Amino acid sequence: MARLARISLLSLIFPVVFISFFQAAQAQQYGYNSLSPLVKQLSPSVVNISTTSVSKGRNYSYESPFEGREGDPFNDFFDKFFGEMPEREFKGRGLGSGFIFSEDGYIITNNHVVERATDIKVILENDEIYHADVIGTDPKSDLALLKIEPKRKLPAVKFGNSDGLEIGDWVLAIGNPFGLGHTVTAGIISAKGRSLGLGSYDDFIQTDAAINPGNSGGPLFNFKGEIIGVNTAIIAGGQGIGFAIPINMAKNIVAQLRDGGKVVRGWIGVYVQQITPEIAESINLQEPRGALVADLTPGGPAEEAGVKRGDIIVEFNGKPIEDMPELPKSVASYAPGTKTQMKVLRNGEPRTLNIQLGELPEEVAQESRKLTGKAVEEGLGLVVQEITPEVRNTFETDISRGVIITNVAPGSTAANAGLEPGDVILEINKNKISNLDNYKKTMDSVSEGQNVLFLIRRGSTTIYVALKFEGDKGGDGKG
């Protein structure tokens, strides 16, 4: 029994010793007997971020077991006997991480770290505190650029090449998990090109270096001391799984925010879908690869280049397109006006088409601190779009008035209320919705905590759906 106990104990210890041995070997490869010199070198470039936000609500100065639930009977009791209490403003605080982009005080972090913040403070490693202004944010990539006015030149990060990463490469994450201050964790790249369903441009680096709430916006370094990612997301309840935005993507977006005040992405005007094994078999495709063109924007770059519905896009600017999500990410990485080539399969025959990229519509940096129509959409966890002939065709609807829901975030307020992509919003709080501008103006008047009544057309059925705008998407797994 004693021998079995020793074997069992060794089986638990051996994996830890095995990992530690190779971590040490990797560190020695770069001239370190310990990671301490590397950490000391990198830490001054990492910052902690503290935010303050203001929300409205009612406070009855009692603790209710139904707190936060719709239809709280204690609220009904107090309203009945004492009248409805006026709304009060409540301050909320948030914590995150960031890093120094340039020595003159530009700071990179996540959009969700500073979103809706009324005051942002950046704390350097030496405990210097600065007020930060938002230069611009890009919700689609979850990146934000801040600016402080430092008293001296700051130690900026050294940029690496995220395109050259390999699964198994060693990395360091430095940040502010749980508000504890500078904390260092080490691990490996466990996967590349991960999509979490957060947007069209998901292309995350997956790592087992511990990333927790508060690490968001912080840097992911390689053992050369170069930043290769921006720590962004975690999976609730997951252990040893974190996600970072590749630094090559981040550099391009941040440069646009700094120089132009908005993010401009390339666009070709196609609606594409994944090729399933069933689709591949039906069109005599040997393997399910590429992006199937389901529709085109009339007069768009793709139509002008000669792309047809039913074409399979298999290569863009020399890069193979194996899966549908690779195409929008590839196109968006180039500036509008770029002239390039695209290879398609049409009826099994390869064709090369010359195409000049247009500009993806409505790509404007979110600079305002006010709750805009777009922010309200994100707070509910849904995205809506004008009903155009192309949209009607895509969602197979005959409705021409209102706006259509094109995306619903899993676990969001909208998802929990049962809203689905393809639902057409006809009314909000009994106000008729005729177009996107009308929708935005109506939603701009919605406050956090307010009930919203939607009249929805789903197929041939019209229904009412009530939900409460909480100002938080929920269920997105961000750290």
N, C-alpha and C positions, 0 to 999 in steps of 0.2 A: 504494500500500500504506500509505503514511504517513497519507493522508487517511482510508482505511478504519480504520486503527488509532485515529485521533482520534475518528471516529464511534462506534466500539465502546466506547472509553473514556467518551465522553459518555453513551452509553446506560446505562452502569453508574452514573455519577455522578448523572445527572438525577433518578432516583427519590428518592435520598437528599436532594438539594437541594430537591426538590419537597415532601417530607414536612417537612423542617426549616423551610422557608418558612412552611408553613401552621401548624406548631406555634408558631412565633414570632408569627404573626398572631393565633392564638387566645389566646396569652398576653397580647398587647398589648390584646386586646379587654377583658380583665379588669384592665388597668392595669399589666401587667408587661412590661418590656423584656427581662427574663430570668425564669426560673422560680425563681431563687435566693431572692428574698424570700418566695415562697410556701412553698418547702421549709423555710426557717428558721422560718417561722410554724408549720408543721405538725409538724416533727420532734419537738419535746418531748412530743407526745401519743402517740408511737409507742414501744413497748418491745420489748426482746429477751427471750426466755424460754429458760431453760436447765433441763432436766429430768434427773433421775436415776431409773433403774429397776433392779430386781434380778431376775435370772433364774437358774435352776439348770441345771447340766450337769456333765459329766465332763471332766477335763483330763488327758491323758496326757503333756503336755509334749513333743509331737512334732508335726510338720506332715505331715498326710496328704493325698495327692492326692484322696482320697475324702471330704475334710472336708465335713460337713453332709449327706452322702448316707446313706440308709438302707442298712444292711447293710455298713458300712465294714469291710473285711477286717482292717485294722490294729486296730480296736477288738476284733474277734473274737480276734485273735492275743494281744493284751495280756490280755483277759479269761480266755483259756484258761490262760496261763502264770503270770499274776500275780494272778488273781482280779479280779472286777469292781470298778473304782475307785468310791469313794463320790462322790455328787454334791456339787458345790460351788456356792456363790453367786457370780455374776458381775454386776458393775455395768455398766449401759449408760447412755449419755448421749445426749440429744436436744436439738435446737435448734429454735426457732420464733420467731414474732413475735406481737405483740398490740397493743392500744391502750387508752388510758385512757377508760373509760366515764363515770366521774364523778370529781370532784375529791377525794373522800374515799377513793379507792384501789381502786375496782372496775375490773377489767381484763377485756376480752373477748379470747378467742383461739379456736382450733379445739379440738374435743374430741380429735381424733387427735394433737394436740401434747402433751396432758397425760395421755392415757389410760394407766393403769397406772403412772404416775409415783409414786415414793415421796417425792421431794423436788422442789419447784419453786421456781426463783428468777426474779425479775423484775428486769431491768436497765434503768434509765432512761437517757435520752440523756446525762445528766451522769455516768454510770457509778455512780450509787447502786444498791446491790443490796439487794433485799428478799426475804424468804421469803414465799411465796404459799400461801394455803389455797384449796382448791376449794370454792366455794359450791354449785355444781351443774353438771351437764353434760347435754346433750341429743344423744345419738348420732344420732338421726334427722335432725337438721339439721347435725350436726358442729359444734356451738357449745359453748363452756364459759365459765363466769364464775368468775374468780378474785378474791381480796381480799388486798390488802397493807395495812399500817399505815404510811402515809407520815409523814414528819416535818413536812410542810407541805401546803397545798392543791396539788393537781396540775392541770396544764393538760389539761382534758378535750377530746375532739373535738367539733366542731360537726356535727350530723346534717343530712344532706340528704334528698331525696326520691327514692328509687330508682325509684318508679313513673313519675317524669317523665323518665327517661333516654331518650335517642334514640340509635340506631346512628350512630356518627360523632362522638359527644361525646368530648372529650378528658379523660383521667384520669391521675392519678399513683399509683404504688404505692410505698409505703415499707415496708421490712422488713429481715430479717436473712438474706438468701440465702446458703447454704453457710456460715453462721456468720461471715460477714465483718463483721457489724455494720451500722449504718444505711446502707442503699443505696436510691437513688431511681431509678425508671424511669418513663418517660412513654409514653403510647400513646392508643388510642381504644377506645370500646366497639364491638366488632365483631359482637356478636349479643346477643340477650336471650332469656330463657326457655329456656335450654339444659337438656336432661336428659342425665345421664351414666350413668343406670342404677344410681346409688348408693342410691336410696331413693324412697319415694312422694312426697317433697316436693322433688325436684330442681327448681330454678328459677333456674339460674345466670346471672349476667352473664358474657359472654365478652369478653375484652380481649386486645389484642396488646401491652400494657405487660408487659415481661419479668417473669415470675413463676417462681421456681425453688424447689427444696427449701430450706426455712428461711423462706420468705415466708409460710408457712401461718399464718393467724390475724391477719395484718397488714392494715392498712386500704387501701382503694382510694378516693382522693379525686377530686372534680371540681376544675375550675380556680377555683371560688369558695372553695375551702378546706373544703368539706363532705365528710364521709365518705358514700359511697354504696354501699359493699360491703365484705365481709370476704373477703380472698384465701384460697382454700381448696384448689383442685385444679389439677393440670396433667396433660397427656397425655404419658406416657413417650415420649421421642424426638421429641416435637412442638416446633416452634419458633414463637414468636409467638402461642401459644394458652394462655391461663390463664383460670381461672374463679373467680368471687367470689359469695358469698351476698348477695342484695340486703339493704341495711341496714334497710329497712322490716320485712322478715321477722325479721331478727336482733333488732331493738329489742323486738318483742313477746315473743320467746322469752326474751331476757335479763331483761326486766322480770319475767316469771313466775318465773324461777330466783331472782332476788333477793328477790322479795316472798313467794313461796309455797313455794319449795323443789322445785317440780316443774313440768313443762310440761303444760298441759291444752289439748287440741285438740278442736274440734268434730267431731261424728260423726253420720252419718245412717243407717248400717247398710245399705249396698247393696254388692253386688259388681258392678263395671262393667267393660266391656271396650271396646277400640278398635273403631270401625266401619270395616271395610275396604271398598274399592270393591265387593267381591263381596257382602258383607253388605248394603250400601246398595242394590245392585241387587235382591237377593232380597226386601227389604222395601219396595221402591218408594220409596226415599229419593233425592231428586234429587242430593244430594251427601253424601259421607261425613263428617258432622260430628256432634258431640255425644258423649255417653257412653251406651252401651247397657247397660241393667240386666239382668245375667245371673241375679242372685239377690238375696234380701233376708234380713236377720237377723230371725227371728220376733220380733215385739213391738218392733222397733226403730223409731226416729223415722220412717223412710221408709215402712215398712209402715203405721204409724198415720196417716200423712198421706195414704195412698191410693195410693202408688206400686205399680206392678205389674211383674212380670217381663216384659221385652220393651219397656218404656217407654224412650224416648230422652230423656235429660236435656239440654236445649239452653240453659238459662239458670239461674243460681243467684244469688239476691239482686241481680238486675238486671245481672249480668255474663254475657255470652254464653259458652257452653262449646263451643268449636270442636273440641277434642281431648280424649279421655278423661283424660289426666294432669292437665288443668286442674281437674277436679272435686275430687279429694281435696285439692289445694293450696288451692282456694277455700274448701272446707268447713273445713279445718283452721285457716284464718286467723281464724275466729270462735270466740268462747267458747261452751262448753256453755250451754244455756238460751236462746240467741239465737233469736228468732222471725223467720222470714224466709219468702220465697216461692221456689218452684222451678217452672220451666216445663218441661213434658215434651211429647213427641209420642207419642200412643197411637193406633196404626193410622192414622197420618198426620194425626190431628186434634190441635191444640194444646190443652193444659190447664194451668191455673195451680193449684198446690197450696200450701197453707200448711203449714209444717213448723217444728218446734221442735227445735233441735240437742241431741243427747245428748253424752256425754263419750266420747271415744275410749278404749277399755279399755287398761289397762296402760301408761299414759303417765306414768311415774315418773322423776324425775331420777336419774341415776346418781351417787350421792354417795359410795358406798363405794369404798375403795381395794382391797378384797378382790376376787379373781377370782370373780365371781358366775356363776350359770348363764348369764345373758345374755351376759356377757363371753366365756365359753367358746364360746358359739355364734358370736359375732363373730370369735373367734380362728380358728375353723375355716372361717369364711366362709359359714355357712349359718344360716337362721332356721327354727325349727320351731314348730308350733302344735298345740294340742289337737285331737283328731279329734271334731268335732261333726257332727251330721247335715248342716249346711250345707257343711262342709268335704268330707265324703264325696261330696256331690252335685257340688261344684265340681271335685274331682279324680277323680270317677268311680271311687271305690274302695268295696269292701264291707267293708273292715277297720274294726273299732271299737276295737281295742286298740292301744296304742302312741302315737307322735306322728308327724306328717307334716311333711316338709320343704316349706316354702312358697317359699323363695328360696335361691339359691346364687350367691354373688358370683363373677363371671368372674375366672379366674386364681387363685382361692383354693385352699387345701388341699383343701376338699371338692370343688371343681370338678375339680381335678387327679386326685382319686381316683375320679371318675366319678359322684358323687352328683348327683341331679337333683331338681327340684321334683316333688312327687307321690310320692317314695319314702317308705315308712312304716318308721320305726325300731322294730323289735321287741325288740332286745337291744343292750346296750352292754357289751362285755367279759364276755359270757355272763350279764349281769344283765338280767332281763326288764324291759321298759319298758311300763308300763300307762297312764301319763298324763303331763301336762306337769310336775307337781311331782316325780314319780318320775324323770323325765328330768333335771331341774335338779339334784336331789340327787346323782344318779349322776355328772353332768358336773362338779359342784363338786369332786369328789375327783380330777379329772384335772389333772395338773401339766403345765407346759410341757415339751415334748420327749418326753412319754409317748405310746406307741402306743395307739390306740383301735380296737377291733374292733366294727364295726357289723354286726348282722344286719338285712338290708333286704328288705322285700317290695316288689317292683316288678311291678305287674300281677298275673300269676298265678305269678310266679317269686320264689323266695327265694334271696338271695345274701349272702355275707359281703364286707364292704369294710373294709380296714385302712388307717388313715392316722395321721399323727403330728400332734399338736397343737403348733404352733410359736408360738402367741400372736400371730400377725400375719395379717391378712386377705390381704394381698398383692394386687397387680394392681388397686388402686383408684385409682392415678394421683394420689394426693394429694401436695401439695407440702410 
